[in-house]
């Protein structure tokens, strides 16, 4: 059964945006003024009939009232409040739900303050006696990366302006998903901008370099073909979609120049993926192949990581695909990329749950692992994990190794080939967000206790976890 839908702040914001009084809006919706007032204050949920009327009056899709964004906000508030400690009890889950539902702007300001607190705390630890105020040109701060992650996270990992523009460009230059994107992109760069593409042995760490003076684009000669296509697409997107990126960034609310620069790279990477895997064609292929990543790799001559990331972006209004999360993890457990159009809760700070199969993937090179996991909020996910190796092409340079994780709620699992043979309603792996906020008292993989919880240490016995959580 679907949870009751409380969307009061969204309804109020839409009404005020059109300068409608409560009485006038109630008449348009065919409701009493008191009924609409109760909806706006979250005292009553919206029914299906009211939801349809709201969509018609305000000319928005029903997806605008989806509660996924609120769920993400609650998860972030929960981790931030637990992280603060301060010697006070953490807010109850009911309080956090109320804050996210009724005062979302205030809740996001709280998260912004928490980011600033974390940055200052890290700086005090790093410089010990010297506390410096954060400036826009502070490249050592983690805050810009957190800002950018939140920016994509709260957009459902979908950027309509760039996605639509990239799809139109793909049709214009002749990218049709037959796997021949490299030649097509090189031709487009030459014909439109007079750019010559060369392949050469690059310096350590260099993948792509463009010299505007000579109009020469140099790519590392050891790049695999999918990576070569992606880098060509990124360069073309940079030249053609710069204004679009600026428009998106102007409304992103990013605080620092560093965050805006990081977000710009993210937007160009997004556009590149949308260019080599155009939305409607790729979404249709994904449904046809039941989201078999390897089959999609062959069809679009793309890498496992590229296809997985693109699957997580298929959230165009009116043509939404299955909502996936996507994550890339290194061998130390650091999350180096994370994007999601689901309610899946990522750890904002610290390591992820060791029971999540994305970590196990390193022990099974190249093998696809499948898991049914249940998060603390009771939502079950079909989780897919696989290790990948990005080869350096040079014996003296180390290869880069990562694990890719992608998954969706089990409600969508019938559309995904990896659900074959699984018991989706049977036993599930109890995965948490991170040990710091996971309240499961019986987890045998717990690394350390949750913040803000009282512990009992028994001196006369020894269990797998050497303490009990009260």
C-alpha atoms as one frame of an Amber mdcrd trajectory, in Angstrom:
protein
   0.000   0.000   0.000   1.348   3.412  -0.923   2.101   5.766   1.953  -0.225
   8.743   2.419   1.032  11.728   0.451   1.546  14.944   2.421   2.650  17.769
   0.101   1.528  20.904   1.951   4.602  23.131   1.415   4.707  22.279  -2.295
   1.029  23.146  -2.745   1.460  26.405  -0.854   4.542  27.337  -2.925   2.707
  26.679  -6.207  -0.303  28.715  -5.055   1.822  31.666  -3.941   3.847  31.538
  -7.159   0.621  32.247  -9.066  -0.471  34.902  -6.516  -3.631  32.977  -5.653
  -5.409  33.466  -2.356  -6.420  30.418  -0.366 -10.092  31.014  -1.246  -9.433
  31.472  -4.972  -7.246  28.390  -5.164  -9.777  26.269  -3.272 -12.499  27.256
  -5.769 -10.303  26.301  -8.727  -9.636  22.925  -7.144 -13.249  22.336  -6.164
 -12.366  22.168  -2.466 -13.444  24.004   0.628 -11.064  26.647   1.936 -10.637
  24.788   5.219  -9.836  21.534   3.398  -7.128  23.227   1.298  -5.747  24.916
   4.426  -5.448  21.515   6.116  -3.627  20.142   3.050  -1.159  23.046   3.069
  -0.389  22.548   6.765   0.036  18.771   6.256  -2.931  17.978   8.475  -4.494
  15.996   5.621  -2.938  14.000   2.773  -3.894  14.586  -0.859  -6.152  12.063
  -2.539  -5.714  10.864  -6.130  -8.527  13.182  -7.258  -6.972  16.209  -5.587
  -3.550  15.302  -7.015  -4.989  15.270 -10.534  -6.686  18.614  -9.925  -3.441
  20.136  -8.610  -1.544  18.889 -11.662  -4.165  20.406 -13.977  -4.479  23.786
 -12.231  -0.743  24.352 -11.830   0.284  22.666 -15.120   2.811  20.315 -13.475
   3.228  16.556 -13.627   2.195  14.365 -10.676   5.904  13.676 -10.197   6.280
  17.227  -8.859   4.478  16.036  -5.720   6.598  12.912  -5.277   7.811  12.422
  -1.714  11.258  11.057  -2.672  12.915  14.463  -2.209  11.413  14.704   1.262
  12.711  11.211   2.081  16.225  12.232   1.038  15.976  15.370   3.148  14.937
  13.337   6.191  17.883  10.955   5.711  20.344  13.849   5.421  18.884  15.586
   8.492  19.118  12.388  10.469  22.798  11.883   9.701  23.696  15.545  10.225
  21.941  15.739  13.601  23.586  12.517  14.765  26.965  13.759  13.566  26.709
  16.963  15.592  26.408  15.205  18.930  26.655  18.330  21.153  25.807  16.239
  24.220  22.080  16.489  23.459  19.711  13.710  22.392  19.224  13.479  18.634
  15.832  14.604  17.299  13.278  11.830  16.989  12.483  10.577  13.499   8.986
  12.062  13.814  10.514  15.510  14.429  12.773  15.210  11.393   9.823  14.167
   9.222   7.877  17.182  10.438  10.798  19.523   9.691  11.279  18.141   6.168
   7.563  18.290   5.407   6.653  21.680   6.856   9.882  23.739   6.773  12.034
  22.315   3.954  13.870  25.599   3.339  14.848  25.844   6.996  15.914  22.176
   6.925  18.230  22.820   3.969  19.715  25.825   5.758  20.422  23.526   8.692
  22.266  21.149   6.348  24.241  24.065   4.909  25.226  25.110   8.437  26.240
  21.540   9.171  28.488  21.518   6.106  30.105  24.739   7.297  30.565  23.272
  10.781  32.238  20.176   9.338  34.557  22.310   7.208  35.590  24.418  10.174
  36.072  21.361  12.388  38.293  19.696   9.779  40.294  22.885   9.455  40.835
  23.153  13.200  42.057  19.563  13.280  44.283  20.101  10.254  45.924  23.314
  11.356  45.664  22.670  15.081  46.144  26.165  16.534  45.414  28.178  13.395
  41.753  28.613  12.494  41.183  30.267   9.145  37.856  31.342   7.758  36.776
  29.429   4.627  37.285  31.422   1.416  36.087  30.727  -2.083  39.542  29.730
  -3.293  40.081  27.024  -0.657  40.729  23.911  -2.775  41.442  21.694   0.236
  37.919  21.875   1.613  35.511  18.994   1.102  32.521  21.325   1.267  32.402
  22.136  -2.490  32.199  18.433  -3.356  29.389  17.953  -0.842  27.536  20.943
  -2.286  27.777  19.554  -5.807  26.706  16.072  -4.736  23.664  17.558  -3.029
  22.904  19.661  -6.119  22.646  16.589  -8.366  21.037  14.506  -5.601  18.105
  16.858  -5.154  17.564  17.126  -8.923  16.963  13.358  -9.105  20.248  13.237
 -11.040  18.495  14.613 -14.138  19.319  17.895 -15.908  16.591  18.470 -18.451
  18.155  21.432 -20.266  21.347  19.553 -21.091  19.670  16.209 -21.723  17.283
  17.602 -24.320  20.010  19.670 -25.995  22.378  16.675 -26.143  19.683  14.483
 -27.661  19.015  17.074 -30.370  22.746  17.398 -31.092  23.117  13.610 -31.340
  20.402  13.543 -33.994  21.968  16.495 -35.826  25.469  15.033 -36.113  24.322
  11.449 -36.653  24.926   9.589 -33.384  22.362   6.828 -33.528  23.585   4.358
 -30.930  25.259   1.955 -33.361  28.610   2.181 -31.571  30.431   4.409 -34.093
  30.425   7.579 -31.995  34.196   8.232 -32.101  34.368   8.954 -35.834  31.141
  10.978 -35.708  32.342  13.151 -32.834  35.768  13.748 -34.385  34.069  14.847
 -37.605  31.751  17.204 -35.715  34.681  18.830 -33.894  36.541  19.306 -37.176
  33.618  20.587 -39.247  32.155  22.909 -36.607  35.272  24.222 -34.892  38.246
  23.297 -37.080  39.659  21.128 -34.296  42.229  18.447 -35.097  42.180  15.365
 -32.867  45.457  13.573 -32.198  46.373  10.610 -30.027  49.667  10.644 -28.174
  51.362   9.199 -25.142  50.211  11.546 -22.412  51.859  12.600 -19.196  50.920
  10.596 -16.125  47.319  11.356 -15.197  46.475  13.275 -18.395  43.502  11.984
 -20.386  42.483  14.917 -22.560  44.054  18.292 -23.344  42.698  21.016 -25.636
  44.813  23.924 -26.872  42.493  26.728 -28.105  45.391  28.537 -29.803  46.333
  25.657 -32.119  42.877  24.014 -32.064  44.455  20.662 -31.286  42.691  18.185
 -29.014  45.087  15.575 -27.651  43.810  12.303 -26.220  45.878   9.708 -24.397
  46.650   7.017 -26.966  45.971   4.256 -24.433  42.338   5.193 -23.843  39.769
   2.490 -24.484  37.334   3.364 -27.265  34.354   4.080 -24.945  36.514   6.490
 -22.926  37.765   8.122 -26.127  34.204   8.707 -27.287  33.236  10.117 -23.904
  36.160  12.573 -23.885  35.365  13.742 -27.418  31.733  14.242 -26.393  32.820
  16.203 -23.311  34.909  18.561 -25.442  32.078  19.096 -27.917  29.643  19.736
 -25.052  32.049  22.283 -23.546  32.137  24.226 -26.820  28.410  24.060 -27.576
  26.662  23.961 -24.201  28.712  26.460 -22.186  25.826  28.925 -22.029  23.388
  26.219 -20.934  25.756  25.154 -18.173  26.008  28.753 -16.989  22.202  29.022
 -16.885  21.938  25.863 -14.785  24.700  27.009 -12.441  23.068  30.421 -12.021
  20.121  28.771 -10.242  22.078  26.023  -8.455  22.663  27.997  -5.248  26.301
  26.882  -4.976  28.213  29.039  -2.510  31.789  28.983  -3.782  33.607  29.386
  -7.068  35.243  26.003  -6.443  31.844  24.328  -6.127  30.666  25.973  -9.346
  33.778  24.783 -11.187  33.271  21.221  -9.917  29.583  21.354 -10.858  30.465
  22.590 -14.347  32.662  19.523 -14.901  29.808  17.363 -13.638  27.374  19.026
 -16.048  29.736  18.537 -19.004  30.178  14.870 -18.078  26.405  14.578 -17.848
  26.028  16.119 -21.318  28.659  13.775 -22.743  26.785  10.715 -21.484  23.529
  12.095 -22.860  25.203  12.713 -26.228  26.624   9.226 -26.779  23.532   7.566
 -25.259  20.589   9.772 -26.413  17.675   9.704 -23.992  14.721   8.233 -25.874
  16.735   5.689 -27.838  18.725   4.602 -24.798  15.651   4.425 -22.529  13.867
   2.243 -25.090  16.923  -0.023 -25.366  17.116  -0.295 -21.586  13.500  -1.447
 -21.337  13.907  -3.830 -24.291  17.017  -5.456 -22.777  15.601  -5.367 -19.224
  18.454  -3.108 -18.121  21.115  -5.702 -18.888  24.189  -3.510 -18.546  26.491
  -5.751 -20.582  24.010  -5.899 -23.468  23.701  -2.114 -23.394  27.508  -1.887
 -23.400  27.656  -3.830 -26.657  24.853  -1.859 -28.276  26.294   1.579 -27.445
  30.002   0.656 -27.339  30.149   2.088 -23.838  31.803   1.030 -20.595  30.083
  -0.658 -17.674  30.465   2.537 -15.642  29.102   4.790 -18.417  26.001   2.651
 -18.927  25.360   2.337 -15.184  25.629   6.099 -14.713  23.339   6.801 -17.667
  20.706   4.419 -16.287  20.596   6.511 -13.106  19.669   9.651 -15.098  16.552
   8.442 -16.930  14.073  10.677 -15.093  12.717  12.943 -17.831   9.196  14.175
 -16.947   6.651  12.264 -18.997   9.197   9.611 -20.030  10.684   8.389 -16.761
  12.632   5.149 -16.681  13.286   2.885 -13.718  14.787   5.016 -10.906  18.296
   3.734 -10.132  21.061   4.752  -7.769  24.654   4.668  -9.054  27.828   4.639
  -6.985  31.550   4.140  -7.556  33.718   2.977  -4.649  37.477   2.554  -4.373
  39.231  -0.265  -2.544  39.463   1.764   0.663  35.684   2.136   0.720  35.662
   5.795  -0.340  32.669   6.764  -2.442  34.193   8.617  -5.400  30.936   9.051
  -7.330  27.346   8.827  -6.228  24.155   9.709  -8.062  20.607   8.657  -7.417
  17.034   9.038  -8.552  15.883   6.727  -5.716  15.351   7.032  -1.963  18.531
   5.032  -1.333  20.397   6.631   1.569  24.100   7.311   1.072  26.478   8.131
   3.894  27.413  11.811   3.701  30.419  11.300   5.989  32.487   8.234   6.804
  32.335   4.768   5.288  29.358   2.892   3.884  27.860  -0.315   5.291  30.232
  -3.305   4.845  27.257  -5.602   4.182  26.499  -3.803   0.910  27.608  -5.994
  -1.998  29.473  -3.181  -3.747  32.373  -3.864  -1.322  32.284  -7.619  -1.947
  32.748  -7.005  -5.688  36.506  -6.462  -5.249  36.835 -10.095  -4.149  35.178
 -11.331  -7.361  36.900  -9.466 -10.228  34.657  -8.921 -13.250  31.770 -10.909
 -11.779  28.323  -9.335 -11.384  26.978  -9.759  -7.845  23.295  -9.391  -7.000
  21.766  -8.764  -3.594  18.375  -7.962  -2.096  19.083  -5.395   0.614  16.770
  -3.766   3.132  17.566  -0.276   4.418  16.692   0.884   7.934  13.557   2.625
   6.628  12.221  -0.776   5.505  12.624  -0.143   1.758  14.113  -3.058  -0.173
  16.508  -2.658  -3.084  17.798  -4.893  -5.832  21.550  -4.146  -5.639  24.038
  -4.977  -8.389  27.795  -4.723  -7.850  30.796  -5.344 -10.067  34.495  -4.477
  -9.938  36.150  -2.679 -12.849  39.770  -1.956 -13.778  40.860   1.192 -15.596
  44.175   0.204 -17.148  47.015   2.687 -17.365  48.532   1.207 -20.533  51.947
   1.379 -18.895  53.582  -1.293 -16.758  55.180   1.387 -14.582  51.881   3.081
 -13.794  49.346   1.406 -11.499  45.911   0.531 -12.803  42.909   2.102 -11.103
  40.410  -0.274  -9.526  36.854   0.528  -8.514  33.584  -1.199  -7.754  30.398
  -0.031  -9.435  27.087  -0.300  -7.609  23.684   0.206  -9.196  20.253  -0.654
  -7.883  16.546   0.066  -7.725  13.667  -0.531  -5.355  12.289  -4.078  -5.571
   8.991  -2.609  -6.777  10.746  -2.141 -10.146  12.744  -5.381 -10.059  10.539
  -7.178 -12.602  11.876  -4.779 -15.249  15.496  -5.661 -14.426  17.186  -8.836
 -15.650  19.201  -9.201 -12.440  16.050 -10.117 -10.499  15.820 -13.495 -12.276
  15.783 -16.362  -9.786  15.746 -14.118  -6.705  13.222 -14.266  -3.881  12.389
 -10.591  -3.565  10.054 -11.170  -0.617  12.367 -13.567   1.223  15.280 -12.845
   3.493  17.100  -9.588   2.721  20.519  -8.358   3.784  20.040  -5.661   6.467
  22.180  -2.894   4.952  22.577   0.417   6.771  23.709   3.881   5.768  26.806
   3.874   7.955  27.669   2.636  11.428  27.570   6.186  12.817  23.786   6.439
  12.360  22.672   2.793  12.019  20.536   1.825  15.004  20.426  -1.923  14.365
  21.517  -3.432  17.714  22.317  -6.923  16.390  24.645  -6.246  13.444  27.710
  -8.517  13.593  29.645  -6.296  11.166  29.341  -3.137  13.210  32.642  -1.216
  13.189  31.779   1.303  15.921  28.699   2.346  17.914  26.103   4.806  16.638
  26.433   8.412  17.707  24.321   9.551  20.634  23.489   6.058  21.946  24.415
   4.754  25.391  26.555   1.609  25.470  26.925  -1.239  27.920  30.279  -3.028
  28.018  30.132  -6.431  29.699  33.441  -7.374  31.302  32.454 -10.977  32.066
  31.605 -12.005  28.507  32.831 -11.428  24.975  30.601 -11.266  21.936  31.399
 -10.498  18.284  30.609  -6.849  18.981  32.120  -5.964  22.393  29.294  -3.705
  23.542  25.528  -3.597  23.703  23.528  -0.646  22.388  20.779   0.570  24.694
